[in-house]
């Protein structure tokens, strides 16, 4: 049985409605498996650490 502390903190999906891509100001999609917010327009994925989205371009990874 897995320990609840092993799972990543949950992300408040309502926060997703308020957040936009810092580059394009466009919508973001939530990738629960990778714990990222993805901007398809900018081809960037922003990490979510300890339940907090890190909306810095320098912290984002490129996605195809």
Backbone bond lengths (Angstrom), bond angles and torsions (degrees), N, CA, C in turn:
res aa  C-N    CA-C-N  psi(-1)  N-CA   C-N-CA  omega(-1)  CA-C   N-CA-C  phi
1 X - - - 1.440 - - 1.530 108.19 -
2 X 1.329 116.91 138.68 1.459 120.13 -177.59 1.522 110.74 -84.34
3 X 1.299 114.13 149.03 1.451 121.90 178.72 1.524 108.63 -83.44
4 X 1.333 119.89 130.54 1.469 121.35 -180.00 1.522 112.46 -56.56
5 X 1.326 117.58 -25.71 1.451 120.05 179.27 1.523 112.00 -72.58
6 X 1.339 117.59 -16.88 1.457 121.70 178.48 1.518 112.18 -77.90
7 X 1.329 117.69 -22.08 1.456 120.36 -178.52 1.531 109.42 -83.15
8 X 1.350 116.22 148.81 1.461 118.35 179.80 1.517 111.10 -67.31
9 X 1.331 117.19 151.72 1.463 119.60 177.30 1.523 110.25 -59.34
10 X 1.305 116.05 148.38 1.454 118.69 -179.35 1.521 110.45 -74.54
11 X 1.316 114.76 151.35 1.455 122.00 179.46 1.512 107.72 -105.41
12 X 1.319 116.67 132.22 1.459 121.90 179.69 1.525 109.11 -73.97
13 X 1.317 116.88 106.91 1.466 121.03 -177.01 1.530 112.28 -63.38
14 X 1.320 118.08 -24.30 1.467 120.04 176.84 1.525 110.50 -65.32
15 X 1.335 116.35 -28.87 1.458 120.40 177.57 1.536 109.94 -64.22
16 X 1.323 116.44 -30.27 1.456 121.15 179.84 1.528 111.48 -59.59
17 X 1.314 117.15 -32.78 1.465 120.90 179.33 1.530 111.72 -66.13
18 X 1.324 117.16 -28.19 1.461 121.66 -177.15 1.526 112.59 -91.68
19 X 1.316 117.34 -21.97 1.460 120.51 -176.82 1.516 111.94 -88.85
20 X 1.318 115.58 145.60 1.462 122.03 174.28 1.519 108.10 -134.06
21 X 1.301 115.92 163.21 1.454 121.55 177.26 1.534 108.63 -64.01
22 X 1.314 118.54 129.97 1.465 119.97 179.83 1.528 113.05 -68.37
23 X 1.316 117.78 -18.22 1.464 121.60 -179.90 1.526 111.94 -88.60
24 X 1.336 116.25 -50.72 1.466 120.41 -173.82 1.522 113.70 -102.34
25 X 1.323 116.78 -13.86 1.474 123.21 -173.51 1.525 111.40 64.09
26 X 1.341 115.76 19.02 1.457 121.84 -179.85 1.519 112.86 -92.94
27 X 1.328 114.83 178.48 1.464 122.59 -179.05 1.519 111.68 -67.28
28 X 1.314 113.63 153.79 1.458 122.07 176.27 1.520 108.65 -118.17
29 X 1.315 116.21 150.03 1.460 119.93 172.80 1.525 108.08 -115.46
30 X 1.322 115.75 150.83 1.458 122.79 -175.61 1.515 109.83 -97.56
31 X 1.323 116.45 123.82 1.462 122.52 174.73 1.527 106.93 -106.04
32 X 1.331 116.18 97.88 1.466 121.42 -175.63 1.526 111.93 -65.53
33 X 1.323 116.94 -36.91 1.462 120.15 -177.86 1.525 111.23 -63.28
34 X 1.322 116.99 -44.04 1.465 121.34 -178.41 1.522 113.41 -92.67
35 X 1.339 116.35 -6.06 1.460 121.53 -176.93 1.532 110.18 54.58
36 X 1.333 114.19 59.84 1.459 121.54 -179.12 1.526 110.14 -140.37
37 X 1.320 115.04 156.45 1.456 122.35 168.05 1.518 106.02 -107.88
38 X 1.319 116.43 126.30 1.460 121.67 -172.24 1.525 110.73 -110.14
39 X 1.331 114.18 129.78 1.458 121.47 172.41 1.519 106.94 -103.29
40 X 1.327 116.06 105.37 1.468 119.68 -179.70 1.518 110.86 -67.21
41 X 1.333 117.41 -34.11 1.460 121.39 -179.24 1.531 111.87 -66.45
42 X 1.323 116.73 -39.35 1.471 120.98 -178.36 1.524 112.30 -92.85
43 X 1.340 117.17 -8.40 1.469 122.16 -176.68 1.520 111.20 57.90
44 X 1.340 115.28 43.72 1.460 121.98 -179.99 1.522 110.05 -129.64
45 X 1.333 115.40 147.80 1.461 121.92 175.00 1.529 107.60 -123.25
46 X 1.333 114.60 122.31 1.454 121.17 -178.23 1.525 109.11 -97.83
47 X 1.334 117.97 129.03 1.467 120.40 -176.72 1.521 112.51 -72.32
48 X 1.323 114.81 153.42 1.462 122.30 171.63 1.525 105.33 -114.73
49 X 1.316 116.40 117.43 1.470 121.45 -178.22 1.523 109.18 -117.59
50 X 1.322 115.89 124.61 1.462 121.60 -179.32 1.530 111.49 53.57
51 X 1.332 116.07 36.88 1.452 121.49 177.88 1.521 114.41 81.52
52 X 1.346 117.31 2.98 1.463 121.53 -177.61 1.526 109.87 -112.12
53 X 1.337 117.96 120.57 1.465 119.65 177.03 1.531 110.63 -70.75
54 X 1.316 115.37 132.33 1.462 122.28 178.84 1.528 106.58 -99.11
55 X 1.321 116.11 98.36 1.468 121.73 -171.84 1.528 112.08 -95.02
56 X 1.309 116.39 44.09 1.457 122.69 178.16 1.522 109.01 -107.56
57 X 1.316 116.78 129.01 1.464 120.91 -179.22 1.527 110.40 -58.83
58 X 1.322 117.35 -36.12 1.465 121.19 179.38 1.530 112.57 -64.25
59 X 1.324 117.47 -23.53 1.457 122.15 -179.92 1.521 112.35 -93.51
60 X 1.316 117.61 -13.48 1.469 122.12 -177.10 1.524 110.69 -76.40
61 X 1.347 114.20 155.12 1.459 118.41 174.35 1.524 107.94 -110.19
62 X 1.327 114.75 149.99 1.468 120.42 178.26 1.515 109.92 -74.18
63 X 1.321 116.08 138.78 1.464 121.68 174.51 1.513 108.41 -126.92
64 X 1.312 115.36 149.13 1.487 120.39 -179.69 1.496 111.32 -90.42
